[in-house]
């Protein structure tokens, strides 16, 4: 019996994004373009190590006290403190009042996993509402903890704009105290964010229903080049929501530091404002102990190397200044590629309106291409992107842009019977 007990375990399909990478790597054609995986590439199509990161690494290695000892269970304090300051602002009332609990996580995915464990244990029975569409891994993370997920309307395909009415309707119809996951900026996969005029309405509506919010902040500074601009929704959320409900924030440093493989991130829990007689420090200690148990039982403690690099940059004025320049370099190049792609499609007379490419922001564009168009891009032109039509604009450069634009033009015309442009 034991010999065959594992013989009938079903094989699951490969991860869609990494499957694209594998197919692209196996493609023997001389010219191919990978617009699938979300990783920044320079003008030559190569991975880019930020100058601020190179300098931080050098300084760390030259420190005579540098070592490879374990971090504390909740991570490197210099990282989590610095991370909270750039996310919430150094003048944040919640920070000054001691209402923010911060721990290191294994990038943004690890922070989301901590949230899912926390919700399953302390907020059991509440559904987590995810945008439709959302990052593919969001649903999987909550599913592994048996947390129910629901969808709220977000992308209106007919106009390639935000479905504001559907979004607000879902907030109003959800049971009071539900949990909504919001993308802080550079929405993945659409690249479409609510405007600064729309965010107050969204957050006020959430507050009116006493919903709990999870902000997924994966692109701060990377989307626009400005940390403050990209933290707008999170900081406004603290003003609008933290009077009555806790707020969870998952913070990744993969994109804005270009440290994808080092898995550096933070999880923050913002406590709501308390009555004067409540001992906030006691609540902090209790929650911190629960977070420590989650981390200890799963990863023991977070990895140190990447955390030390990010902390070094966040706490060194000269390196911080260089990092800000690096983020502008990345965000500016991506923005220029957005405009160049749109302009080339217009020049080619490609059927449809392509202005949504430049109105979106961040790494990704929800192009509006159908699954059949994406398949033809891959098979006929060696241009790889996600079947939903999501393209990583960071993979474009002057050397491949014309090929990509002409390929899109060809598949749109060929598949015009399926197109809705």
C-alpha positions in Angstrom: 0.0 0.0 0.0 2.8 2.5 0.9 4.5 1.8 -2.4 1.6 3.3 -4.4 0.3 5.9 -1.9 1.7 8.8 -3.9 1.1 7.4 -7.4 -2.1 9.3 -8.2 -1.2 12.8 -7.2 -2.3 15.0 -10.1 0.2 17.1 -12.0 -0.6 20.8 -11.9 0.0 23.1 -14.9 3.2 25.1 -14.9 3.2 28.7 -13.7 2.0 30.7 -16.6 4.6 33.5 -16.3 7.6 31.2 -15.8 6.2 29.0 -18.6 6.6 32.0 -21.0 10.2 32.4 -19.9 10.9 28.7 -20.5 9.3 28.8 -24.0 11.2 31.9 -24.9 14.5 30.3 -23.7 13.9 27.3 -25.9 13.0 29.4 -29.0 15.8 28.9 -31.5 14.9 31.9 -33.6 17.6 34.6 -33.9 15.4 37.5 -32.9 12.9 37.1 -30.0 11.4 39.5 -27.4 10.3 38.5 -23.9 7.6 40.8 -22.6 6.3 38.3 -20.1 8.3 38.3 -16.8 8.1 41.5 -14.9 11.8 42.5 -14.5 13.4 45.7 -15.6 15.8 45.6 -18.5 18.2 48.3 -19.7 18.4 49.8 -23.2 20.4 46.8 -24.3 17.9 44.3 -23.0 20.0 43.3 -20.0 19.4 43.1 -16.3 20.5 46.3 -14.6 22.2 46.5 -11.2 21.4 49.9 -9.7 24.4 52.0 -9.0 23.1 52.7 -5.5 23.0 48.9 -4.9 26.5 48.4 -6.2 27.8 51.1 -3.9 25.9 49.7 -0.9 27.3 46.2 -1.6 30.8 47.6 -1.7 30.4 49.4 1.6 28.9 46.4 3.3 31.7 44.1 2.1 34.4 46.6 3.3 32.9 46.8 6.8 35.2 44.8 9.1 32.2 43.8 11.2 30.3 42.3 8.2 29.1 38.8 8.9 26.5 36.1 8.0 24.9 35.7 11.3 21.1 35.1 11.8 18.8 38.1 11.9 16.2 38.4 14.6 13.0 36.5 13.8 11.2 39.7 12.8 14.1 40.8 10.6 16.5 43.7 10.4 15.1 46.7 12.3 17.1 49.2 10.2 15.2 47.8 7.2 11.7 47.8 8.6 12.0 51.2 10.2 13.4 52.8 7.0 10.8 51.0 4.9 8.0 52.4 7.1 9.3 55.9 6.8 9.4 56.0 3.0 6.0 54.3 2.7 4.0 56.2 5.3 6.1 59.4 5.4 8.4 60.5 8.3 5.7 62.8 9.6 3.0 60.0 9.7 0.8 60.4 12.7 0.5 56.6 12.9 4.3 56.2 13.1 4.6 58.9 15.7 1.8 57.3 17.8 3.4 53.9 17.6 0.4 52.3 15.7 2.5 50.7 13.0 3.9 47.2 13.5 6.5 46.3 10.9 8.4 43.1 10.2 10.7 41.9 7.4 9.2 39.5 4.9 10.4 37.5 1.9 9.6 40.2 -0.6 6.0 41.2 -1.3 4.8 37.6 -1.8 6.1 36.7 1.7 4.3 39.8 3.1 1.0 38.7 1.4 1.5 35.2 2.8 1.8 36.7 6.3 -1.4 38.5 5.7 -3.2 35.4 4.5 -2.1 33.5 7.6 -3.1 36.3 9.9 -6.5 36.6 8.2 -7.1 32.9 8.4 -6.4 32.9 12.2 -7.8 36.2 13.4 -10.3 37.3 10.8 -11.7 33.9 9.8 -14.8 33.8 7.7 -14.2 37.2 6.0 -13.7 37.1 2.2 -10.8 38.9 0.6 -11.9 40.9 -2.5 -9.5 41.0 -5.4 -9.7 43.2 -8.4 -10.7 41.6 -11.7 -8.1 41.2 -13.1 -5.3 41.0 -10.5 -1.8 39.6 -10.1 -2.2 35.9 -10.8 -0.5 34.9 -7.5 -2.9 36.8 -5.3 -5.7 34.3 -5.4 -3.3 31.4 -5.0 -1.7 32.8 -1.9 -5.1 33.2 -0.1 -6.3 29.9 -1.4 -3.4 28.0 0.3 -4.7 29.3 3.6 -8.3 28.4 2.8 -9.3 32.1 2.8 -12.2 32.7 0.5 -11.7 35.3 -2.3 -14.2 37.3 -4.3 -13.7 39.6 -7.3 -14.6 43.3 -7.7 -14.9 44.9 -11.1 -11.8 46.9 -12.1 -11.0 46.9 -15.8 -13.6 47.9 -18.3 -12.5 46.2 -21.5 -14.8 48.1 -23.8 -13.2 51.4 -23.0 -9.8 50.2 -21.5 -10.6 52.3 -18.4 -11.3 51.8 -14.7 -14.8 50.4 -14.0 -15.4 52.9 -11.2 -19.2 52.2 -11.0 -18.6 48.5 -10.7 -15.8 49.0 -8.2 -17.9 51.2 -5.9 -20.9 48.9 -6.3 -18.9 45.9 -5.1 -17.6 47.8 -2.1 -21.2 48.8 -1.2 -22.7 45.3 -1.7 -20.0 43.4 0.2 -20.8 42.5 3.8 -19.6 45.1 6.3 -16.1 44.4 7.5 -15.0 42.5 4.4 -11.4 42.7 3.2 -10.4 44.5 0.0 -6.9 44.2 -1.5 -5.9 47.3 -3.3 -2.8 47.9 -5.5 -1.0 51.0 -4.1 0.2 52.0 -7.6 1.0 50.6 -11.0 -1.8 48.1 -10.9 -0.7 44.6 -12.0 -1.6 43.5 -14.6 -3.4 46.5 -16.2 -1.0 49.4 -15.3 -4.2 51.4 -14.7 -4.5 53.3 -11.4 -7.4 55.3 -10.0 -6.7 59.0 -10.3 -6.0 61.2 -7.3 -9.5 62.5 -7.7 -11.0 58.9 -7.6 -9.0 57.6 -4.7 -10.9 59.6 -2.0 -14.2 58.4 -3.2 -13.0 54.8 -3.2 -11.5 55.0 0.3 -14.5 56.9 1.7 -16.8 54.2 0.4 -14.6 51.5 2.0 -14.6 53.4 5.3 -18.4 53.7 5.2 -18.7 49.9 5.2 -15.9 49.4 7.8 -14.0 47.3 5.3 -10.4 46.3 6.1 -7.9 47.1 3.4 -4.7 45.3 2.3 -2.5 47.6 0.2 -0.1 45.7 -2.1 2.8 48.1 -2.6 5.2 46.5 -5.1 6.2 49.5 -7.2 6.8 52.5 -5.0 9.1 54.9 -6.8 9.4 52.6 -9.7 6.1 53.6 -11.2 6.6 57.4 -11.4 10.1 57.9 -10.1 8.7 59.6 -7.0 8.3 57.8 -3.7 5.8 60.3 -2.4 3.6 60.2 -5.6 3.5 56.4 -5.6 2.6 56.3 -1.9 -0.4 58.7 -2.3 -3.1 56.0 -2.0 -1.5 54.4 1.0 -1.1 57.6 2.9 -4.6 58.8 2.0 -5.8 55.4 3.2 -4.3 56.0 6.6 -6.2 59.3 6.8 -9.5 57.8 5.6 -9.5 54.3 7.1 -7.3 54.1 10.2 -9.9 55.9 12.4 -11.9 52.7 12.6 -10.2 49.8 10.9 -6.7 48.2 10.8 -4.8 48.4 7.6 -2.3 45.8 6.2 0.5 46.9 3.8 2.7 44.5 1.9 5.9 46.1 0.6 8.3 44.8 -1.9 11.8 46.0 -2.8 12.2 43.7 -5.9 11.3 46.3 -8.5 12.4 49.6 -7.1 15.8 48.3 -6.0 16.2 45.8 -8.9 16.8 43.1 -6.4 14.4 40.5 -7.7 16.2 37.4 -6.5 17.2 38.7 -3.0 13.5 38.7 -1.9 13.5 41.8 0.3 10.2 43.1 1.7 8.3 44.2 4.7 4.8 43.6 6.2 3.2 46.5 8.1 0.0 46.4 10.2 -1.4 49.8 11.0 -3.7 49.8 14.1 -6.7 52.0 14.1 -6.8 55.0 16.4 -7.4 54.0 20.0 -9.2 55.5 23.0 -6.9 57.3 25.5 -7.2 54.5 28.0 -6.0 51.7 25.6 -2.4 50.5 26.1 -1.2 50.6 22.4 2.1 49.1 23.4 0.4 46.0 24.8 -1.5 45.5 21.6 1.8 45.9 19.6 3.6 43.3 21.7 0.7 40.8 21.3 0.5 41.2 17.5 4.3 41.2 17.1 4.4 37.9 19.0 1.9 36.4 16.6 3.8 37.6 13.6 7.0 36.1 15.1 5.3 32.7 15.4 4.2 32.8 11.8 7.7 33.7 10.6 9.5 31.3 13.0 7.4 28.3 12.0 7.9 28.9 8.3 11.2 30.5 7.5 12.8 30.7 11.0 14.0 34.2 10.1 14.3 36.4 7.0 17.4 36.4 4.8 20.1 39.0 5.7 22.1 39.9 2.6 19.5 41.8 0.6 18.0 43.3 3.7 21.4 44.8 4.6 21.8 46.3 1.2 18.3 48.0 1.2 18.8 49.2 4.8 22.2 50.6 3.9 20.6 52.7 1.1 17.6 53.8 3.1 19.8 55.0 6.0 22.7 56.6 4.1 21.8 60.1 2.6 24.2 59.9 -0.3 23.0 56.4 -1.3 19.4 57.4 -0.8 20.0 60.3 -3.2 21.6 58.0 -5.8 18.7 55.5 -5.4 16.2 58.3 -6.2 18.2 59.0 -9.4 18.1 55.3 -10.2 14.4 55.1 -9.9 14.0 58.1 -12.2 16.2 56.3 -14.7 14.1 53.2 -14.7 10.7 54.9 -14.7 11.7 57.4 -17.3 12.9 54.8 -19.7 9.7 52.7 -19.3 7.6 55.8 -19.9 9.5 56.7 -23.0 9.0 53.1 -24.3 5.2 53.5 -23.7 5.1 56.6 -25.9 7.4 55.1 -28.5 5.2 52.0 -28.9 2.0 54.0 -29.0 3.4 56.4 -31.6 4.7 53.6 -33.8 1.3 51.8 -33.8 -0.3 55.1 -34.7 2.3 55.6 -37.5 1.5 52.1 -38.8 -2.2 52.8 -38.8 -2.8 49.8 -36.6 -6.6 49.4 -36.1 -7.9 50.8 -32.8 -7.0 53.5 -30.3 -3.7 52.8 -28.5 -3.7 55.8 -26.1 -4.3 53.5 -23.1 -0.7 52.4 -23.4 0.5 55.9 -22.3 -2.3 56.5 -19.8 -1.3 53.4 -17.9 1.8 53.5 -15.7 4.5 51.2 -14.2 6.0 48.1 -15.7 2.9 46.6 -17.3 0.4 47.5 -20.0 -2.9 45.7 -20.5 -2.7 46.1 -24.2 -6.2 44.8 -25.1 -4.7 42.1 -27.3 -6.8 38.9 -27.3 -5.5 35.4 -26.4 -5.5 34.5 -30.1 -3.4 37.6 -31.0 -0.9 36.8 -28.2 -0.6 33.2 -29.5 0.1 34.4 -33.0 2.6 37.0 -31.7 4.5 34.1 -30.1 4.3 31.5 -32.9 4.8 33.9 -35.9 6.9 36.7 -34.5 8.7 35.3 -31.4 7.2 38.0 -29.3 6.2 36.7 -25.9 3.6 38.1 -23.5 0.9 36.9 -21.2 -2.3 35.4 -22.8 -4.4 38.2 -21.2 -2.5 40.7 -23.3 -0.4 42.0 -20.4 3.0 43.2 -21.7 6.0 44.1 -19.7 6.9 47.5 -21.1 10.3 47.2 -19.4 11.3 44.6 -22.0 11.0 47.1 -24.8 14.0 49.0 -26.1 15.1 50.9 -29.3 16.4 47.7 -30.8 13.2 45.6 -30.6 10.4 48.2 -30.5 9.8 48.4 -34.3 9.7 44.6 -34.5 7.2 44.4 -31.6 5.0 47.2 -33.1 5.0 45.7 -36.6 4.2 42.3 -35.1 1.3 43.7 -33.1 0.0 45.5 -36.3 0.1 42.2 -38.2 -1.7 40.1 -35.6 -4.4 42.8 -35.0 -5.1 42.9 -38.7 -5.0 39.1 -39.1 -7.2 38.5 -36.1 -9.5 41.5 -36.7 -12.6 39.3 -36.6 -11.8 38.7 -32.8 -10.6 42.2 -32.0 -12.6 44.7 -30.0 -10.7 48.0 -30.4 
